[in-house]
Amino acid sequence: MHIIRVKGMSQEGAYAVVNEYGEKVVFMFEDKDDADRYKDQLEAQGDPPMVVISIKDHVAFAACERSGTRYTVIGKDELVIPPPKNDRI
């Protein structure tokens, strides 16, 4: 599994989007290339430099469950595009 973090801010947790209910949702990518592509799109929109981190599935799921954070797994056949920066909460 792969997550995205802001470079140099490892204590701040994983990158997350806000869903239509105002809840943070961490994207977990099965494929590293997909995570890299999403990271590059974020940076192209003006986000700070980010890194893709490999993490064991059960560790990522447990961390989200402990903190009450929602998550979704982005499969190899799925395409996600970051929302425009001005549409983010």
N, CA, C and O of each residue as an XYZ file, in Angstrom:
356
protein
N       0.855     -1.159      0.000
C       0.000      0.000      0.000
C       0.910      1.233      0.000
O       2.028      1.188      0.513
N       0.417      2.337     -0.583
C       1.202      3.565     -0.675
C       0.325      4.750     -0.282
O      -0.824      4.867     -0.709
N       0.897      5.622      0.542
C       0.203      6.850      0.940
C       1.082      8.032      0.550
O       2.260      7.872      0.232
N       0.493      9.202      0.580
C       1.202     10.431      0.236
C       1.297     11.293      1.487
O       0.339     11.424      2.249
N       2.480     11.878      1.680
C       2.701     12.810      2.799
C       3.377     14.052      2.274
O       4.063     14.016      1.253
N       3.179     15.161      2.981
C       3.931     16.370      2.664
C       5.370     16.119      3.077
O       5.635     15.658      4.187
N       6.300     16.426      2.176
C       7.714     16.180      2.431
C       8.166     16.933      3.681
O       7.878     18.120      3.834
N       8.876     16.236      4.575
C       9.403     16.840      5.794
C       8.397     16.963      6.926
O       8.723     17.511      7.979
N       7.183     16.466      6.732
C       6.148     16.565      7.768
C       5.614     15.180      8.113
O       4.404     14.953      8.101
N       6.514     14.262      8.417
C       6.107     12.878      8.656
C       5.213     12.724      9.874
O       4.460     11.754      9.959
N       5.274     13.634     10.799
C       4.441     13.543     12.003
C       3.017     14.047     11.775
O       2.154     13.878     12.637
N       2.768     14.663     10.620
C       1.460     15.257     10.350
C       0.460     14.268      9.760
O      -0.718     14.598      9.623
N       0.899     13.080      9.413
C      -0.005     12.084      8.863
C      -0.047     12.110      7.352
O       0.731     12.810      6.703
N      -0.968     11.337      6.803
C      -1.082     11.154      5.364
C      -1.963     12.231      4.740
O      -2.821     12.823      5.395
N      -1.720     12.463      3.453
C      -2.563     13.374      2.686
C      -3.983     12.815      2.673
O      -4.176     11.606      2.549
N      -4.959     13.682      2.798
C      -6.362     13.268      2.778
C      -7.185     14.295      2.010
O      -6.827     15.470      1.932
N      -8.278     13.834      1.453
C      -9.253     14.722      0.830
C     -10.434     14.843      1.779
O     -10.575     14.051      2.711
N     -11.271     15.822      1.543
C     -12.479     15.995      2.350
C     -13.669     15.589      1.480
O     -13.862     16.124      0.388
N     -14.461     14.642      1.973
C     -15.611     14.180      1.191
C     -16.791     15.146      1.326
O     -16.700     16.170      2.003
N     -17.890     14.799      0.671
C     -19.070     15.680      0.661
C     -19.703     15.855      2.033
O     -20.551     16.730      2.207
N     -19.312     15.045      3.011
C     -19.835     15.151      4.372
C     -18.880     15.878      5.312
O     -19.120     15.961      6.516
N     -17.795     16.403      4.750
C     -16.819     17.128      5.549
C     -15.841     16.231      6.294
O     -15.125     16.698      7.180
N     -15.802     14.946      5.946
C     -14.915     13.994      6.614
C     -13.611     13.848      5.827
O     -13.616     13.817      4.597
N     -12.498     13.759      6.552
C     -11.219     13.500      5.907
C     -11.162     12.039      5.481
O     -11.565     11.141      6.220
N     -10.650     11.822      4.269
C     -10.510     10.472      3.734
C      -9.090     10.323      3.195
O      -8.681     11.053      2.293
N      -8.346      9.375      3.752
C      -6.988      9.103      3.297
C      -7.068      8.197      2.072
O      -7.762      7.180      2.086
N      -6.354      8.575      1.014
C      -6.241      7.726     -0.162
C      -5.062      6.786      0.030
O      -3.949      7.226      0.316
N      -5.310      5.489     -0.127
C      -4.262      4.476     -0.080
C      -4.216      3.816     -1.454
O      -5.209      3.262     -1.926
N      -3.066      3.883     -2.078
C      -2.913      3.387     -3.438
C      -2.282      1.999     -3.443
O      -1.276      1.764     -2.774
N      -2.881      1.079     -4.204
C      -2.280     -0.240     -4.362
C      -1.004     -0.155     -5.197
O      -0.040     -0.874     -4.935
N      -0.999      0.716     -6.193
C       0.109      0.806     -7.137
C       0.925      2.082     -6.894
O       0.366      3.178     -6.854
N       2.225      1.942     -6.736
C       3.090      3.096     -6.465
C       3.050      4.110     -7.611
O       3.058      5.317     -7.367
N       3.008      3.632     -8.852
C       2.956      4.561     -9.989
C       1.709      5.448     -9.922
O       1.772      6.629    -10.262
N       0.590      4.890     -9.490
C      -0.634      5.686     -9.351
C      -0.479      6.737     -8.258
O      -0.927      7.873     -8.410
N       0.157      6.351     -7.157
C       0.396      7.308     -6.068
C       1.331      8.419     -6.537
O       1.104      9.591     -6.237
N       2.380      8.054     -7.271
C       3.310      9.065     -7.805
C       2.589     10.024     -8.760
O       2.820     11.233     -8.718
N       1.731      9.493     -9.607
C       0.985     10.326    -10.554
C       0.078     11.322     -9.810
O       0.013     12.497    -10.171
N      -0.611     10.848     -8.784
C      -1.492     11.713     -8.005
C      -0.671     12.788     -7.292
O      -1.056     13.957     -7.273
N       0.453     12.391     -6.710
C       1.354     13.337     -6.039
C       1.816     14.413     -7.013
O       1.817     15.597     -6.677
N       2.202     14.011     -8.205
C       2.658     14.973     -9.215
C       1.549     15.954     -9.597
O       1.809     17.136     -9.817
N       0.322     15.461     -9.672
C      -0.807     16.340     -9.986
C      -1.037     17.356     -8.865
O      -1.319     18.525     -9.131
N      -0.917     16.910     -7.618
C      -1.061     17.831     -6.482
C      -0.004     18.929     -6.540
O      -0.312     20.112     -6.387
N       1.235     18.526     -6.761
C       2.324     19.502     -6.814
C       2.152     20.458     -7.990
O       2.492     21.635     -7.875
N       1.632     19.978     -9.114
C       1.405     20.831    -10.282
C       0.330     21.881    -10.005
O       0.303     22.930    -10.647
N      -0.559     21.595     -9.042
C      -1.596     22.556     -8.660
C      -1.112     23.533     -7.585
O      -1.870     24.385     -7.123
N       0.162     23.398     -7.192
C       0.706     24.338     -6.214
C       0.823     23.817     -4.803
O       1.183     24.572     -3.900
N       0.533     22.559     -4.586
C       0.720     21.995     -3.254
C       2.215     21.902     -2.955
O       3.030     21.898     -3.877
N       2.580     21.828     -1.673
C       3.999     21.709     -1.324
C       4.563     20.376     -1.822
O       3.799     19.470     -2.155
N       5.896     20.248     -1.876
C       6.493     18.975     -2.285
C       6.014     17.837     -1.383
O       5.883     17.989     -0.169
N       5.760     16.707     -2.014
C       5.237     15.548     -1.294
C       6.079     14.330     -1.594
O       6.878     14.329     -2.531
N       5.896     13.284     -0.789
C       6.572     12.014     -0.992
C       5.546     10.887     -0.923
O       4.519     10.997     -0.253
N       5.848      9.813     -1.626
C       5.027      8.605     -1.558
C       5.721      7.641     -0.610
O       6.913      7.367     -0.749
N       4.973      7.135      0.345
C       5.489      6.236      1.372
C       4.846      4.861      1.195
O       3.628      4.755      1.049
N       5.659      3.822      1.208
C       5.134      2.448      1.207
C       4.852      2.053      2.655
O       5.651      2.315      3.554
N       3.713      1.424      2.859
C       3.314      1.041      4.211
C       2.546     -0.277      4.140
O       1.822     -0.529      3.177
N       2.706     -1.099      5.145
C       1.978     -2.368      5.181
C       0.488     -2.085      5.333
O       0.080     -1.205      6.090
N      -0.302     -2.838      4.608
C      -1.754     -2.626      4.605
C      -2.339     -2.571      6.009
O      -3.044     -1.627      6.363
N      -2.040     -3.591      6.804
C      -2.652     -3.673      8.131
C      -2.230     -2.512      9.031
O      -3.001     -2.094      9.895
N      -1.026     -1.991      8.843
C      -0.564     -0.846      9.638
C      -1.351      0.412      9.253
O      -1.792      1.168     10.118
N      -1.518      0.623      7.949
C      -2.261      1.795      7.469
C      -3.712      1.750      7.928
O      -4.244      2.746      8.418
N      -4.353      0.590      7.767
C      -5.758      0.461      8.172
C      -5.919      0.685      9.670
O      -6.834      1.387     10.101
N      -5.027      0.088     10.465
C      -5.113      0.225     11.922
C      -4.916      1.671     12.360
O      -5.604      2.137     13.268
N      -3.986      2.389     11.727
C      -3.748      3.790     12.088
C      -4.992      4.630     11.821
O      -5.358      5.471     12.642
N      -5.635      4.413     10.695
C      -6.858      5.163     10.381
C      -7.974      4.799     11.348
O      -8.695      5.677     11.822
N      -8.121      3.535     11.637
C      -9.184      3.103     12.542
C      -8.977      3.643     13.955
O      -9.938      4.038     14.616
N      -7.709      3.664     14.427
C      -7.418      4.213     15.763
C      -7.759      5.690     15.847
O      -8.268      6.160     16.865
N      -7.476      6.426     14.766
C      -7.702      7.879     14.788
C      -9.109      8.269     14.333
O      -9.474      9.443     14.370
N      -9.888      7.286     13.908
C     -11.243      7.585     13.448
C     -11.263      8.255     12.083
O     -12.233      8.930     11.736
N     -10.205      8.076     11.310
C     -10.116      8.674      9.983
C     -10.591      7.672      8.942
O     -10.226      6.497      8.985
N     -11.392      8.136      8.026
C     -11.848      7.275      6.940
C     -10.709      7.062      5.951
O      -9.775      7.861      5.878
N     -10.798      5.998      5.207
C      -9.807      5.737      4.164
C     -10.483      5.015      3.015
O     -11.545      4.412      3.167
N      -9.844      5.093      1.873
C     -10.291      4.335      0.716
C      -9.069      3.802     -0.004
O      -8.024      4.451     -0.051
N      -9.211      2.621     -0.559
C      -8.123      2.002     -1.301
C      -8.365      2.265     -2.788
O      -9.419      1.937     -3.332
N      -7.367      2.862     -3.422
C      -7.430      3.131     -4.853
C      -6.772      1.944     -5.551
O      -5.561      1.745     -5.447
N      -7.576      1.163     -6.261
C      -7.082     -0.028     -6.937
C      -6.290      0.308     -8.195
O      -6.294      1.445     -8.668
N      -5.617     -0.699     -8.720
C      -4.767     -0.521     -9.903
C      -5.559     -0.076    -11.126
O      -4.997      0.579    -12.004
N      -6.814     -0.401    -11.212
C      -7.623     -0.049    -12.377
C      -8.456      1.213    -12.162
O      -9.311      1.536    -12.986
N      -8.218      1.920    -11.077
C      -8.994      3.122    -10.768
C      -8.173      4.379    -11.038
O      -6.959      4.397    -10.834
N      -8.837      5.408    -11.491
C      -8.192      6.691    -11.761
C      -8.813      7.742    -10.849
O     -10.033      7.906    -10.828
N      -7.990      8.445    -10.105
C      -8.456      9.557     -9.279
C      -7.683     10.800     -9.685
O      -6.490     10.744     -9.981
N      -8.385     11.910     -9.691
C      -7.790     13.201    -10.040
C      -8.059     14.143     -8.883
O      -9.190     14.219     -8.402
N      -7.036     14.866     -8.423
C      -7.257     15.787     -7.308
C      -8.270     16.869     -7.684
O      -8.301     17.330     -8.825
N      -9.093     17.268     -6.719
C      -9.982     18.394     -6.995
C      -9.142     19.659     -7.200
O      -8.037     19.764     -6.666
N      -9.664     20.615     -7.970
C      -8.927     21.875     -8.115
C      -8.639     22.468     -6.738
O      -9.459     22.383     -5.824
N      -7.466     23.065     -6.611
C      -7.020     23.583     -5.316
C      -8.040     24.530     -4.693
O      -8.240     24.499     -3.479
N      -8.689     25.371     -5.499
C      -9.644     26.330     -4.942
C     -10.962     25.682     -4.517
O     -11.795     26.339     -3.892
N     -11.164     24.396     -4.847
C     -12.372     23.674     -4.419
C     -12.143     22.864     -3.154
O     -13.069     22.219     -2.663
N     -10.935     22.883     -2.619
C     -10.643     22.089     -1.429
C     -11.009     22.850     -0.171
O     -10.960     24.079     -0.115
N     -11.380     22.068      0.840
C     -11.735     22.653      2.142
C     -10.488     22.728      2.983
O     -10.541     23.188      4.124
